[in-house]
């Protein structure tokens, strides 16, 4: 399944960010709600055909407007409110190591599409666990 969110993860969730906690909280809340509503919309479009993924592989693509050096680990940390929203929406069973395996984290530079977060979830077969 592929979910597109027209925002990027909040920079306030970067481990390198230095600021006051209410700013971090508010930015995470806004991004988390955006991801949550996109996930719920996806679920509603599938209707009764939807079943939550028990063990998932998550591939993340972030579309930025400008080229810059970005650290993959920091991008994963910045996506924390989005990942919590995916779990809250019921697309995957959990975000612990038993239910979620990280795949690729890609960075695309495209000023025409940016800002954009593309979340791709795929079920991992029993044999591959």
Protein Blocks (a to p, Z undefined) as FASTA:
>chain_A
ZZddfbdcdfklpmkbccdfklmmmmmmmmmmmmmmmmmmmmmmnmmmpccdfbdcdddd
dddfbdcdddfklmmmmmmmmmmmmmmnopagbfcfklpccddddddddfklpccddddd
ddddfklZZ
